[in-house]
Amino acid sequence: METTSAPTSQPSIDLQWSGDLVTGDARMDETHAEFVDMLNAIKALPQDQQLEPYRAFYQHTVEHFAQEERWMLATGFTADNCHASHHETILETMRAVDEHYVKGDTEIISRMMDAMAEWFPGHANSMDRGLALHLAEIGFDSVTETVADPSKLKNVVMSGCGSVTCTD
């Protein structure tokens, strides 16, 4: 006799703020901790209550990425660097998730939150930690968004991700 089993849902990805996610830049880390908190708050909600908090999370993510991209441009990154390209890909996907949810796929936000929980540690530990190191090396203050000694930027031109490689 053949038996079929019901499909099982994927286990939810758990992401908690911890020292493993610290980049070394206090302002960046504060933004990242907010990101993790918002992500977890959405994951804890019933799916029929996720859309508005997801939209607030999207807006937070837009501002989070814009902040990092301002810092990159202010410290010698080219506008078309791959770190910013990663950000744009995430934002495009987040916009598509909203559209799919509105069209009736009420599970998509939960799936996206799991995907974000899986993606974020790698991004924070490679690109963002690399960016934080770069900011520290040139003396960039992420609170005032200024460089103490602008001459340190004279020959800085970066098109990478803010980490050692662009493959992360």
Phi, psi and omega in degrees: 000133181266135177242147175243143179255148178291145178299142178257143179281152178292143176294146180291141179277127180265129176229120177239145176293131180206173178301338178294340182260356182292131181265336184107351175252118187300319181292318177297317180295323177298314178298318179295320179297320176298318179302311180297317179299315180294318178303312181293325178296320178294316180300330183280347183275152169299148185302328181284357179244010188272339190298307183295315175298326177296319179295323176294321177296318177301312180298320176299319181291321175303311181293320178301310181292321179297321177301309180298321181291326173300315181296319180298312181297323181290343185241022170105002176283147172285156182297333183261031181292156186288336177297313178296326177296321175299316178302312183298322178298317179297315181295321177300316180295318179298321178296319180295323178299315178303312181300316180294321179298313181299328180278000174119353178275080186285355176269349189294327179293318177299318178296320179294320179297322175295318178296319178295321179295329177282321184286318192302314182302320179295319179294313181296321184279346178249285185295312183288321177295321176296319177297316179300320178296315178301315180300317180295319182297326181262001177078033178278130177263111185286348176280310180271347182057046179227160175252128182299321181235090183303340179295340178292344180267355188310313184246020181271119172221115183236133176241003182280206187258352186094008177228187183295319181226170177258016184267356182279000000 
